[in-house]
Amino acid sequence: MIAVAVIAAATGAGAAAPVAGPMIALGVGVAFVVLGIARWRMHPFFALMGAAVAVGLVTAWGGWSELTPIDAIGHATAALGRSAGGIAVIIAMAAVIGECLTVSGGAERVVNALLRLWGEKRAGVALLLSGLVLAIPVFFDTVFLLLLPLARVLAVRTGKDYLFYVMALCAGAVIAHSTVPPTPGPLLVAEELGLSMAVAIGGGLACAVVPAAGTLMLARWLGKRVIVPQPKLAAEDEAMAGRPLPGLWGSLAPVTLPLAMIGGASVAGLVLSGDLPMWLQLVGDKHVALGVGTVAALALALRSERGRAESLHTLLGRPLELAGPIILITAAGGAFGAMLRDAGIGEAVTTLAAGRELNFVLLGWLLAAVLRVAQGSATVAMITSTGMLTAAAGEAGWGVNPLFVFLAIGYGSVVLSWANDSGFWLVSRMCGWDERTTLKSWTVVLTAVSLLGLAEVLILSAIF
C-alpha cells in the first residue's frame, strides 16, 4: 500500500469512485511483493508472479475491467513469456561473458591496466572504473568478489585506505548495476520504456560521471573517519599476482565489441536519418552484438591456462545456473507490470492527475526508493516500479525524454541499503565489518549515489 500513497501524494488528489478499483488492485499487488519477499521469505520470482495474478484476480472479482479470473492466470503467464523473450538471450550471453572474463583472467588484466594507467596514488579511481566497466556484463556480486582481493592487496601495500578502496569499487559496480544494460534490472526498464540499447547504455555511462566523482570524494572522506582494521592477505590473494593473464585488447574485446557495434549503428542511424542498410541493422542488433562479445569471451577463456582445462559445455552451462533465476525474476516483473496495465492503472492515474502535471522523473525515483527500502532488492525495485509507472503513464507519455525516467528509476533503486539487502551482508561479511561499520560506509555511499544521480537527472530533464 506504500506505493499507492506515493502516487496519491504525487498527484495531490484523492481516489474518486472510478479510480478506487485499480488503486486497490495496485495496493494488493505491491503489498504481495513486499510482504512476500521481506516477511514471508518467498523467492522474488514467485512473489512477483503471485502479485501479477493477485492484481488480475482483484480486478476480475471487482468488475473493474473485462478480465475474468481465468484471464488473471493466462494473461500473467503470457506476459511472462513476452518479457522473457525480450531479455532472456541477452542476460544469458552477458552471464557467459562475465564467466569467461573471470576464468581467463581477462577481468584482472583490465583492472591491472587501469591501475598502471592511474598509478597507485589514484588507485581508487582505477577501482571505481574497474567496477563500472566490469559490472556492465557481470553481476554485482561477481564483480565485488573479483575486485575485493585487489583492494586488499592495495591496502596492504599502502598500509591504509582499505575502506576507501572497497567503497570505490562498490560505487562503480553499483552505478553500472542500476543504470547500464545488459544488467538485468536496467535491461528490463529500457525495454519497458522503449529505449534502444544504445541510448540506455550511452545515457547510463554519460550520467555516471557526476555520482561516480561525488561518491569517490565521499569514500575518501569516509575512509579517514570510519576506522576499519587493515586486511590480511589470504593465500588466494597472494596467488593472484602470479598467474598468467591474457592480453589487454583481447580482455577488452568481449565488452567493447558489443558496445562499438550497437553504438556505431546508432550513430550511423542518426547520420543517415534512420535509413540503414540491412547489414548495418544486423551489426547493430543487440542480440548479434552480444553474440559477438560472447564468442570473443569464449575464445579468450579457451586460450587461457585455466580455460583450457575446462570444456565448452562447462563455460556455457555454469553461468546459466546463475542467469536462469535472474531471467525468471526479471520476466516476472514484466508480467506484474502488464497486469497493472490490464487493471486500468493508467486511466486511474490520468483521472487523479487531471489538471496537474506529473513529474515522472521524481515519481520514478520515489517508487523505486520506497520499494528498495521495503524489500531490499534493487532489481525487484526497478522492475516493479517500472511496471507501475508504465501503467500509470499510459498513452499520455512521460512529458520528458524516457531516458531520464530510466535513470531516475535506476538511481532510486540503490538508496538506503540495509539489513534486508543481500549486498549489505556480502560487503559486511567479506570485509569483516560489523553492521554499524557497514551502515556508516556501504549504506552512506549507495545513498549518495542515489541522491547525486537524482539531482543530476532532475537538472538534465529540466534543461532538455
Summary of the structure (lengths in Angstrom):
residues: 464
radius of gyration: 22.2
end to end distance: 33.6
largest distance: 69.7
contacts: 1799
relative contact order: 0.16
helix: 80%
strand: 0%
